[in-house]
Amino acid sequence: MSINNLNRLNRALSSFNHVTHSWAAIPLRNHHHPITQRPFSHPAADAIGSKQSLSLTSWNIQASLPGPVPRSKLILDRILKGPKFSDIIHLQEVTSSVRQSLLDDPRVRSGFLTTDAEDNTSFKRVSFATMTLLSSKRFGSPLLDEEGDEGGGGKLMLDSVFRMQLPSRYGRDALCMDVTAPAASGAVFRLLNVHLDSLDSHFRRALQMRSLADLLREPGSRGGIIAGDFNAILPKDHELVDENGLLDAWVALHGSTGSDGATWGVGVEPKSRRKAGRLDKVVMSGLKPDEIDVLQPGLIQPDRSWSDHCGLRCTFTI
């Protein structure tokens, strides 16, 4: 077993059972089994065609602000509000109380698979963690017979879920979903939900970005997406994307100049001296973005937003 595997914790994706009124883990492959030894062939591939368009939304809830549960509900309202539906939701700074609120939400129960429903392991010894929600209409397990159609019909197939520990002062990790793309002959694309170290930790952010880029390039992986709070507060933080051979979705579609892509310190006067910045990112390898937008938070008070971060919604094709 490699050193990288020793830093990984196998996790579950769960669906809500409306008969038993409880969350239940869906069957997935153990991440310790090499993905290069898992060829995928299924008639569902023909049913969905060669490519699918997916929408991903990422949002840092801001755990430090009072009232995280009501604020998280407002953020979820914003994410789920049409006309664009989010197939993938990456949340950062999720507290234990917000985790439970998400698991109790009827919209999440009826429409999503979610991480961290099986237990609160990821929330122990830390103030907050990340959570990922996947549309149950778009994703399924090849090991699960759903609605009488093995493998879930036209859904993208989930391969495995794990958390990989990152070199971090704050106990941060990468929450990884392996998705099998029918159009790529069973190759795996990875969805990484991240919250990199903050403040003066550029050295650690550089190490974290290298680990994340390596994760997208492991044998059997065709690349994927890293989306979340990159805490890119310094100019050299933005350079880490190019240094690791990755594609910044915002820069690819809108360029690197101007402040239109700022996701932090927008709309209200920031508490610190830092200017508004593009702390949050959607970064890709082996994929290209179709659209990306900044989602502005609303106000809970005249001078206070739902979060100090905006959300990012990115559409891409797999």
Legacy VTK file of the C-alpha trace (Angstrom):
# vtk DataFile Version 3.0
C-alpha trace
ASCII
DATASET POLYDATA
POINTS 318 float
0.000 0.000 0.000
1.381 3.428 -0.974
2.021 6.273 1.460
-0.732 8.220 -0.301
-3.232 5.453 0.473
-2.223 5.559 4.139
-3.368 9.199 4.177
-6.802 8.300 2.793
-9.963 7.492 4.680
-12.666 5.554 2.884
-15.997 7.424 3.131
-19.567 6.831 2.010
-22.200 8.450 -0.131
-25.672 8.018 1.277
-29.202 8.230 -0.076
-32.268 8.873 2.054
-34.646 5.956 2.460
-38.148 7.373 2.767
-39.482 4.023 4.041
-37.089 3.685 6.975
-36.728 7.483 7.337
-32.948 7.198 7.508
-29.831 7.759 5.434
-28.200 4.617 4.048
-24.810 4.280 2.373
-24.905 3.182 -1.261
-22.462 0.425 -2.335
-19.226 1.731 -3.837
-15.759 0.384 -4.593
-13.152 0.632 -1.831
-10.683 3.328 -2.852
-7.724 1.100 -1.888
-8.454 -1.036 -4.978
-6.477 0.473 -7.876
-8.739 2.269 -10.316
-6.591 0.973 -13.214
-7.973 -2.528 -12.463
-11.615 -1.455 -12.728
-12.680 -1.354 -16.374
-16.236 -0.110 -16.823
-18.647 -1.247 -19.470
-22.377 -0.843 -19.139
-25.343 -0.391 -21.471
-26.137 2.851 -19.615
-23.244 4.380 -21.522
-25.178 4.088 -24.752
-28.317 5.475 -23.139
-26.742 8.777 -22.202
-24.693 9.398 -25.303
-21.036 10.292 -25.432
-21.052 13.399 -23.240
-23.022 15.015 -20.434
-23.209 18.593 -19.218
-22.938 19.056 -15.448
-23.241 22.064 -13.169
-21.146 22.429 -10.013
-21.670 25.026 -7.284
-19.139 25.698 -4.531
-19.724 27.907 -1.470
-17.886 28.622 1.795
-20.595 29.085 4.447
-18.349 31.016 6.917
-18.493 29.138 10.194
-17.275 32.084 12.288
-20.378 34.220 11.710
-23.285 33.732 14.173
-26.291 31.713 13.013
-24.616 29.200 10.680
-27.756 27.044 10.322
-30.190 29.763 9.136
-27.458 31.223 6.921
-26.706 27.824 5.394
-30.408 27.421 4.584
-30.376 30.758 2.742
-27.277 29.686 0.838
-28.872 26.356 -0.076
-31.986 28.246 -1.236
-29.768 30.338 -3.502
-27.953 27.292 -4.881
-31.150 25.373 -5.625
-32.976 28.351 -7.092
-33.477 27.988 -10.863
-33.224 28.221 -13.691
-29.816 26.492 -13.487
-29.833 23.333 -11.376
-26.673 22.291 -9.523
-25.792 18.640 -10.051
-22.785 18.878 -7.718
-22.599 21.018 -4.558
-19.329 21.629 -2.712
-19.684 23.246 0.708
-16.868 24.446 2.960
-16.828 25.498 6.631
-19.716 23.176 7.419
-20.199 22.949 11.193
-21.713 19.934 12.940
-25.012 21.789 13.331
-25.063 22.714 9.619
-24.286 19.097 8.715
-27.341 17.944 10.652
-29.480 20.697 9.122
-28.486 19.582 5.625
-29.265 15.946 6.439
-32.690 16.996 7.755
-33.547 19.207 4.777
-36.396 17.708 2.685
-34.835 18.975 -0.556
-31.538 17.264 0.213
-33.302 14.072 1.267
-35.373 13.883 -1.901
-32.852 15.086 -4.463
-29.274 14.336 -3.429
-26.710 11.785 -2.402
-24.536 13.209 0.354
-21.271 12.577 2.119
-20.918 12.344 5.901
-24.389 11.006 6.601
-22.973 7.726 7.933
-21.240 9.356 10.925
-19.609 12.595 12.108
-16.017 11.328 11.918
-14.925 14.179 9.639
-16.221 16.767 12.117
-14.363 15.548 15.178
-11.392 17.575 16.443
-12.074 20.336 13.883
-14.370 23.370 13.974
-15.765 22.641 10.517
-15.309 20.433 7.469
-16.387 20.059 3.841
-19.459 18.254 2.493
-20.404 17.253 -1.048
-23.911 16.708 -2.406
-24.568 14.970 -5.735
-27.846 14.962 -7.619
-29.481 11.539 -7.270
-30.948 12.055 -10.749
-27.513 12.376 -12.336
-25.324 10.018 -10.259
-25.660 6.412 -9.148
-23.704 3.295 -8.223
-22.932 0.497 -10.704
-23.250 -1.885 -7.740
-26.812 -0.785 -6.999
-29.891 -1.958 -8.870
-32.018 1.194 -9.102
-35.607 1.272 -10.313
-35.194 -2.147 -11.928
-32.337 -0.942 -14.122
-28.921 -2.196 -13.032
-26.472 0.667 -12.673
-29.111 3.374 -12.614
-29.925 3.734 -16.318
-28.603 6.991 -17.730
-26.752 8.124 -14.602
-23.045 8.786 -14.276
-21.531 6.017 -12.211
-19.791 6.689 -8.898
-16.674 4.650 -8.274
-15.442 5.513 -4.765
-15.358 8.265 -2.130
-12.508 9.105 0.206
-10.833 11.909 2.103
-7.111 12.479 1.592
-5.253 14.227 4.379
-3.348 17.313 3.206
-0.200 18.884 4.713
-2.114 21.363 6.844
-1.864 23.455 9.990
-5.635 23.147 10.429
-6.344 19.490 9.662
-7.641 20.161 6.129
-8.245 17.396 3.601
-9.484 16.789 0.073
-12.936 15.210 -0.210
-12.692 13.107 -3.376
-15.422 11.581 -5.570
-14.347 9.199 -8.320
-16.823 9.308 -11.215
-16.709 6.848 -14.101
-17.291 8.583 -17.412
-18.974 6.289 -19.990
-17.607 8.422 -22.822
-14.025 7.750 -21.678
-14.036 3.919 -21.731
-14.320 3.596 -17.970
-11.735 6.206 -17.060
-12.263 7.979 -13.754
-12.693 11.728 -13.345
-12.225 13.097 -9.850
-14.235 15.775 -8.071
-12.206 17.315 -5.242
-13.881 19.528 -2.625
-11.183 21.558 -0.877
-10.559 24.255 1.709
-6.880 25.169 1.635
-4.993 26.661 4.577
-5.617 30.339 5.234
-3.725 33.535 6.050
0.100 33.360 5.875
0.228 29.677 4.914
1.319 30.031 1.277
4.008 27.375 1.750
1.374 24.868 2.862
-1.016 25.929 0.099
1.746 25.228 -2.408
2.232 21.728 -0.975
-1.526 21.174 -0.955
-1.894 22.214 -4.590
0.866 19.818 -5.606
-0.864 16.960 -3.753
-4.206 17.809 -5.381
-2.699 17.984 -8.873
-0.998 14.618 -8.295
-4.349 13.169 -7.214
-5.882 14.145 -10.573
-3.008 12.458 -12.422
-2.896 9.096 -10.687
-2.985 6.011 -12.927
-6.511 5.426 -14.194
-7.610 9.030 -13.666
-8.304 11.249 -16.688
-8.222 14.387 -14.527
-11.141 16.171 -12.960
-12.070 19.250 -10.956
-10.763 20.898 -7.804
-13.370 23.315 -6.473
-13.633 25.190 -3.210
-11.936 27.814 -1.077
-8.326 28.097 -2.248
-7.607 31.008 0.135
-5.739 32.641 -2.744
-4.901 35.878 -0.930
-1.480 36.456 -2.501
-0.530 36.931 -6.167
1.735 33.885 -5.971
-1.245 31.790 -4.844
-2.866 32.334 -8.251
0.364 31.211 -9.917
0.048 27.779 -8.286
-2.644 26.777 -10.794
-0.347 27.232 -13.798
2.676 25.847 -11.944
0.814 22.584 -11.450
-0.423 22.392 -15.053
-4.056 23.073 -14.174
-6.745 25.229 -15.783
-8.483 28.017 -13.840
-12.066 28.032 -15.127
-12.617 31.738 -14.435
-9.407 32.798 -16.179
-10.132 30.513 -19.143
-13.539 32.133 -19.723
-13.089 35.702 -18.422
-9.368 36.432 -18.302
-7.196 37.281 -15.313
-7.686 41.059 -15.200
-10.396 42.974 -13.356
-12.214 42.217 -10.120
-15.444 40.765 -11.563
-14.452 37.302 -10.405
-13.924 38.288 -6.773
-15.573 35.861 -4.349
-14.533 37.377 -1.009
-15.010 40.858 0.434
-17.718 41.679 -2.109
-20.749 43.869 -1.407
-19.912 44.838 2.185
-16.885 46.442 3.778
-14.456 43.666 4.738
-13.388 43.459 8.379
-9.712 43.197 7.451
-7.528 45.456 5.323
-7.503 42.990 2.467
-9.178 43.982 -0.775
-11.871 41.939 -2.456
-10.271 38.887 -4.005
-10.799 35.676 -5.964
-10.199 33.351 -3.021
-12.489 30.634 -4.376
-11.811 28.751 -7.591
-12.890 25.984 -9.910
-9.761 24.379 -11.364
-9.624 21.603 -13.958
-7.420 18.989 -15.550
-8.526 17.087 -18.637
-11.777 19.081 -18.802
-12.853 22.504 -20.033
-15.425 24.885 -18.555
-18.484 25.965 -20.522
-19.734 28.692 -18.153
-18.821 30.095 -14.747
-20.688 32.665 -12.651
-20.293 34.315 -9.253
-23.318 33.895 -6.961
-23.784 36.875 -4.668
-24.999 36.219 -1.113
-27.919 38.181 0.275
-27.880 40.262 3.453
-28.999 39.160 6.909
-28.323 42.669 8.214
-27.659 45.949 6.381
-23.914 45.437 6.821
-23.683 41.643 6.995
-23.950 39.011 4.240
-24.988 35.369 4.524
-21.266 34.640 4.192
-18.073 36.578 3.551
-17.696 34.380 0.452
-19.696 34.372 -2.751
-20.531 31.117 -4.432
-19.226 29.887 -7.778
-21.350 27.999 -10.294
-19.510 26.287 -13.149
-20.907 24.238 -16.025
-18.683 21.702 -17.769
-18.952 18.663 -20.040
-17.780 15.171 -19.129
LINES 1 319
318 0 1 2 3 4 5 6 7 8 9 10 11 12 13 14 15 16 17 18 19 20 21 22 23 24 25 26 27 28 29 30 31 32 33 34 35 36 37 38 39 40 41 42 43 44 45 46 47 48 49 50 51 52 53 54 55 56 57 58 59 60 61 62 63 64 65 66 67 68 69 70 71 72 73 74 75 76 77 78 79 80 81 82 83 84 85 86 87 88 89 90 91 92 93 94 95 96 97 98 99 100 101 102 103 104 105 106 107 108 109 110 111 112 113 114 115 116 117 118 119 120 121 122 123 124 125 126 127 128 129 130 131 132 133 134 135 136 137 138 139 140 141 142 143 144 145 146 147 148 149 150 151 152 153 154 155 156 157 158 159 160 161 162 163 164 165 166 167 168 169 170 171 172 173 174 175 176 177 178 179 180 181 182 183 184 185 186 187 188 189 190 191 192 193 194 195 196 197 198 199 200 201 202 203 204 205 206 207 208 209 210 211 212 213 214 215 216 217 218 219 220 221 222 223 224 225 226 227 228 229 230 231 232 233 234 235 236 237 238 239 240 241 242 243 244 245 246 247 248 249 250 251 252 253 254 255 256 257 258 259 260 261 262 263 264 265 266 267 268 269 270 271 272 273 274 275 276 277 278 279 280 281 282 283 284 285 286 287 288 289 290 291 292 293 294 295 296 297 298 299 300 301 302 303 304 305 306 307 308 309 310 311 312 313 314 315 316 317
